[in-house]
Amino acid sequence: MNGNQSNVPSSALAPVRGEQQEDFDWKGVDVIIQTQPATAIYRNVHQAIVIRQEALNGDDDQFVFFATANDVRTLVNALRREIGDA
């Protein structure tokens, strides 16, 4: 085995609780990240930074625009504050 491969036997990856695949509750407490739309960040033709989120229900994608680097810094600082990293 090379350094990139796991030494964990495949039997160790089986469900521990003996649940059948079709019995798993995707709304249960074991699910830690719910399904969410794909999110992209890029610059548009006006050099604004865009956060774009994929529409999952057939509507238009959602967009948030930040015109200046200072706007982005303000956003990042607010996000850090919200996750307790400020």
Secondary structure, 3 states (H helix, E strand, C coil): CCCCCCCCCHHHHCCCCCCCHHHCCCCCCCCCCCCCCCEEEEECCCCCEEEEECCCCCCCCEEEEECCHHHHHHHHHHHHHHCCCC
